[in-house]
């Protein structure tokens, strides 16, 4: 029984260690065995050397368990002696390590451990995720159609569900990885997948919205829907969401963590606005098309900017040192282009944010003016006329306790004097005497309820 408990504790410990480790399996040519063994011994790494018996030009296969953040340095050392030309290396996850050998690592640095995967692993994952495949197209179409349905039914739950299946994390991070490691093919593939993915999203949303308009929702006012209104004239905080999405996507990929949940955040910045553009096209709403279109462009540029910056700060560089200067120039140039595009497009978001603040101040002034006029305001609603990059107050609807049938005209004049905005005022009156009697009856019943309880 004691032995079983001992082995059980070893397995639990090994699971924790396995999440931070990789296994490198390296085929060694006949003339490279001594060099490879010397590299491993200099780094004080455990390894297993196995004779190669397949009759090929390899002499042995070596298996090396290493920490995740040590993989890149070790692969660079192997690359410097020509292993990549004469052999190959496989890098896999380690699920468990069964060993009673005491650990020498200091666990006090876990908070600052970079714990990032190697450059070669990063490139391989990004290349796989960034490919514009039939599955990518299918998932993009499905997610956008679901998002468009959620916007039309004004269902936040459906809109969120559409983000789960959107495959947009791969292309956005893939383009950044291609820039950092000087892989032009990966960069072009990522940019192409982003462009075609967004075009496909807008097209599929437009097609779905046209069908919905002809069948189920022929006369709907799409701007009256809350989920659609949230994508009309968005504020500057949308930029923060996009930057956070790009940074989180890059961090999740470099840490070797599961990326789908972070992909949801990136999809949140792209899929609903793209679906809103499609709705605007189908319903002929130019304001929605322009506003949501600018939001899509700002978000895609911001995601790429944040992803590129995170990868650079995480220390990823090209395979060879002499490429670093070239990559640095290319990266800075692309960051400058992204920054310029973000600044230009964000200026529209800033205008919208200023307009939102102005409208909030208008609503506060209306509420204060009504109270100073002696009106007991029970509720207030301001209806707006939406224009490009602005919303103009169109009507103020107040529910008040008053018997004054001329209160609306008087309040309208006071609002105009204070805000210089002439808007119609609608007052829904509740009879003061009725309200007073109802409150008196309620007070009279309260003691009785107390006795009965």
Residue, then its C-alpha position, 0 to 999 in steps of 0.5 A: x500500500x505504501x508503494x502505491x501511494x508513492x507512485x501516485x504522488x510521482x504521477x501527480x507531480x509529473x502532470x504538473x511538470x509535463x505542462x511546462x516541458x517538451x520532448x525533442x527527438x533528434x535524428x543524428x547523422x553518422x558524423x554528428x553524434x559526438x557534436x550533439x552529445x557535447x552540446x547536450x552535456x554542456x547544457x547538463x541535459x538528460x537524454x537517451x541515445x538509441x541506435x538507428x536500425x532502419x538502414x538510412x543515413x542516420x546513426x542514432x536517435x536522441x530523445x531530450x526532455x527539456x523545459x518549454x522555454x529552453x527548446x528554442x536555444x537548443x534547436x538553434x544550437x543544433x541548427x548551428x552544427x547543420x542538423x537541419x540539413x542532415x537530419x530532422x527534429x520533432x518537438x512534442x508535448x510531454x504529458x507525464x514524467x515518471x521519475x523520483x529524481x529530485x528537482x533542482x529548479x527554483x519554484x520561486x520564479x514561477x511568476x516571472x517565468x516566460x514559459x513560451x514555446x520555441x520559434x519553430x513550434x510557434x511558426x508551425x502552429x501559426x502556419x496551420x491556423x492561418x491557412x485559408x482552408x474549406x473548413x475556415x471558409x465554412x466556419x466563417x460563413x456559419x459564425x457570421x450567419x449566426x451573428x446576423x441572426x442574433x442581431x436581427x432577433x436582438x439576442x445577445x446570447x446568439x451573438x456570443x454563440x457565433x463568436x465561439x465558432x469563428x476561426x479568425x485567431x489563426x490568420x491575425x496571429x499568423x501574419x504577425x508570426x510571419x513578420x517576426x520570423x521573416x517568413x514571407x509566405x506565412x505573412x502573405x497567407x495570414x494577410x490573405x486569410x484575414x482579407x478573404x475571411x472578412x469579405x466572406x463574412x460580409x458577403x454571407x451576412x448580406x446574403x442572409x439578411x436579404x433573405x430575411x428581409x424578403x421573408x421574415x423581417x420585411x419592415x423592421x427598423x434595424x437601428x431600433x434593435x439594441x444589438x445593432x445599435x451597439x455597432x452604430x457609431x461605436x466609441x473609442x473604447x472599441x479600440x481597447x477591446x481590439x488591442x486586448x484581443x490581439x495581445x491575448x491571442x498572441x500570448x495564448x499562442x506563444x505560451x502553448x495554451x489552448x487558443x479557442x477561448x481567446x479566439x472568442x475575444x478576437x471574434x467578438x471584435x470582428x464577427x458582429x461588426x462584419x455581420x452588421x455591415x451585411x445587414x446595413x447593405x441588405x437594408x440599405x442603411x448607409x450609416x450602419x454600413x460606414x460605422x460598422x465598416x470603420x469598426x471592423x477596419x479599426x479592430x483588424x488593424x489593432x489586433x494585428x498591431x497588438x499581436x505583432x508587438x507582443x511577439x516582439x516583446x516576447x523575444x521572438x526573432x528570425x532563425x539566423x542572427x544576420x536577419x534580425x536587422x532586416x526583420x527589425x526594419x520590416x517590423x517597424x515599418x509595418x507597425x508604423x503603417x498599422x499605427x497610422x491606419x489606427x490613428x486615422x480610423x480612430x479619429x472617427x471613434x473619438x468623434x463618436x465618443x465626444x458625441x456620446x459624452x455630449x448626449x449624456x450631458x444633455x440627458x443630465x441637464x434635462x433631468x435636472x431642469x425637470x426637477x427644478x421645474x417642480x415635476x416629479x419625474x418617474x421615468x425619462x427616455x430620450x430618443x435620438x436621430x442617428x446620423x453618421x458619427x453622431x446622434x442628435x436628440x429627437x424627442x424627450x419622453x417623461x413620465x411625471x406625476x402632475x396635473x399641469x397640461x402645459x408642463x411639456x411646452x414650459x419644459x421644452x422652452x427651459x431645455x432649449x434655453x439651457x442646451x440650445x437644442x430644440x427637441x420635442x417633449x412628450x409628458x405622460x401624466x399621472x394624476x397626483x391625487x390618484x397617486x397620493x390616494x394609492x400611497x395612502x392606501x398602501x400605508x394603511x394596509x402595511x400595518x395590517x399585513x404586519x399583524x397577519x404575518 
